[in-house]
């Protein structure tokens, strides 16, 4: 059995500590060898405050996982790719479609792997849902994705700034599941509720459809208190499928078919290992395109200022 690939983790924030570090520790394919952050450290490995210093000092670390906010990730990805490292991008993969497409071209030129991750696609009920839907006619889709920004993004001001996505930071998780299950979805209208003191929306309602005329409605909100809601209901000619808990649970016509603990990031690192082993690129921009189109055709509505 080959030795695990040494990997560096860049951006040591909540998502890195909650998800990336535990999944890397469980992975048979990767060994965490370095952390890169201006103001945080990972215990037990060498730590750097500067990406360029890390790339220069540790040529033995052949893979890099970028967990920084999307607005600052592009230049880091460019540096890592030019240094010959395989790169994994947290979701959303970039602040714009153009910069992610540029990264793909750069990765192809330098013959390294590039993985734009969509962790919710690796939720345990998503693949069973895809299999159940096969051969059925989808009639309509309803997404309700509501959570409390204070609980999941405390003090993260970058999400409210240009390039931070606002409520689409969690909402794009739902869109990543949608685009994995329903082909060719595009936006027909959007309402973006934006606090008077913020640049990005705190809530959004999207109307979409696909080439077959399937209507898709999505309701995203960051003001939810109490229980959090991450549901997708898909009505078909043979019953209604419902994904709950972000894709961890699946029911058909109200009967539970599958419910398992979340292990999405373990799946991400397993997929990244496949890409690295085969020197391949996996970058699907369809969820990001929906968000971009929502901003292009959406109607902004001012709402009360938001303060944590």
Secondary structure, 3 states (H helix, E strand, C coil): CCCCEEEEEECCCHHHHHHHHHHHHHCCCEEEEEEECCCCCCCCCEEECCHHHHHHHCCCCCEEEECCCHHHHHHHHHHHHHCCCEEEECCCCCCCHHHHHHHHHHHHHHCCCEEECCHHHHCHHHHHHHHHHCCCCEEEEEEEEECEHHHHCCCCHHHHCCCCCCCHHHHHHHHHHHHHHCCCCEEEEEEEEEECCCCCCCEEEEEEECCCCCEEEEEEECECCCCCEEEEEEEECCEEEEEEHHHCEEEECCEEEEECCCCHHHHHHHHHHHHHHHCCEECCCHHHHHHHHHHHHEEEEEECCCCC
